[in-house]
């Protein structure tokens, strides 16, 4: 570019060109003046300073941004740790309150067991209803807290307040127990006197009843048939005595009924029960009434009793099962009495 070329102004117009002037009548080319060279150096330095300032500013802003982020992160971390500490504190307080509630409820249950022995009272019922309502609220709060990860101080305070309510109700409950105990003490003294009198009267009635029962038993026993000389024998097919029970075809029971003038005369049915060594009843095709139930029997015999001795009364049972050697039990019944029970060893 020509150093003498006019530079456009800001409004786009070109100023009038200036031509080099002659000095003292001389003409010719002239070198650039020292003043213009100095101005260019100043402009270059200013431009470098401007660029350097911008770079430094960017660096400072970047450092500031990093520092701000570090501060924010530290603050957030501190808040997080503080929240964790607070949640741990609330959880510990909840556990403490829960243990306190358990102890209170156990104490209440103990007092409630005492109250069951005390006469019913409207105040007692009201206190029980209030306690159960407060207990339900406590258990609901505990359930909510156990189901929530983040616990609030307001919830813990509400739980504490409800437990304080339970404690107050329990205190009134104890006072009510003391009051009722004092009222019942006088009643107990009066009742003890009545009970002693009733016990005396009951003892007299019981003694009279026992005397009558003994008389009735003696009368009944006096009417009972007596049985003596009971025997059990195994017989073969010819009706002869069989030494080995395994070969027996019949079992024979013989006994005597002594004279008893107290026994009502008339027709009597004697029931026989024979039990094997294994505890099984032999026969058992029928039953008879005994002490309010039906009892199976092995065989039976109808006799006519006239109050005199009957000897040689015999009942047979036809063997219909395999018999083993061992101890057999023979029982005789009549008129709802067990007349005899004997054991026999058959080889």
C-alpha positions, 0 to 999 in steps of 0.5 A, a space after each residue: 500500500 502506498 504510504 501516502 494513500 488516503 485512509 478512508 474515514 469512518 463515514 466511508 469518505 476518502 480525505 483529499 490526498 496529500 502530496 509530499 511537499 518540497 522543502 526549500 525548493 528541493 523535490 524528490 522521494 522522502 523516507 518515512 518519518 520517525 514519528 509514524 514508526 513509533 506509533 506502530 510499535 505502540 499500537 502493536 504493544 497495546 494489541 499484545 497487552 489486550 490479548 494477554 489480558 483477555 487470556 488472563 481473564 479467561 484463565 481467572 474465570 476458569 479458575 474461579 468456576 473450578 473453585 466455585 464448583 469445589 465449594 458447592 460440592 463441599 457444601 453439598 457433601 457436608 449437607 449430605 453427611 449432616 442429613 445422614 447424621 440426622 437420620 441416624 439420630 432420628 433412627 436411634 431415637 425411634 428405637 429408644 422410643 419403641 423399646 420404651 413403648 414395649 416396656 410400657 405395654 408389658 407393664 400395662 398387660 401385667 396390671 390388666 391381669 390384676 384388674 381382671 380379678 377386680 370387680 368391673 368398674 366404669 373408670 377401669 373400662 374407660 381407661 382401658 379404651 383410652 389406652 387401647 386407642 393410644 396404643 393403636 396410634 403408637 403402633 401406626 406411627 411405628 409402622 409408618 416410620 419403619 416403612 419410610 427410609 427418611 424419618 422426620 423430626 416431626 414424626 419422632 416428636 409425635 411418637 414421643 407425645 403418644 408414648 407420653 400419653 400412654 404413660 399418663 394413662 398407665 399412671 391413672 390405671 395404677 391409681 384406679 387399681 389402688 382405689 378398687 383394691 381398697 374398695 374391694 378389701 372391705 368386700 373381701 373381709 365381708 365375703 370371707 365371713 360369708 364364705 366361712 359360714 357357707 363352708 361350714 354349711 357345705 361341710 355339714 351337707 357334704 358329711 350328710 351326703 357322704 353318710 347317705 352315700 355310704 348307706 346306699 352303697 352298703 344297701 346296694 352291695 348287700 343286694 349284689 350277688 356274690 360269686 365264689 370258686 371261679 374256674 377256667 378249663 380248656 376242653 377237647 372235642 369230646 368234652 374232656 379236659 385239654 392240657 394244651 389250650 391250642 387244641 381246645 375246642 371249648 372253654 368252660 367257666 364254673 362258679 358258685 353263687 352263695 346264699 344272700 337273703 338281701 338279693 332280690 330273687 328272680 331271673 338273673 342274666 350272668 354275662 361272661 367276658 374272657 380276655 386272651 393273653 394279648 388283651 383281646 376279648 374272645 367272642 364279643 357277638 353281643 353287648 350288655 349295659 354297664 355303668 351307662 355304656 354298652 360292653 361286649 361279652 363272650 357268653 351269657 347264662 340265664 339262671 333263676 335265683 331264689 336266695 339260696 346257694 347255686 353251685 356248679 353254675 357253668 358257662 361254655 364258650 365254643 372256640 372259634 379262633 386260635 388260642 395261645 398259651 398264657 394268662 386269661 382273664 375271666 370276668 362275671 357281670 350281673 345286675 350292673 355289677 362286676 361280680 368277679 375278675 380272676 386270672 388263669 394261666 393256660 398252657 
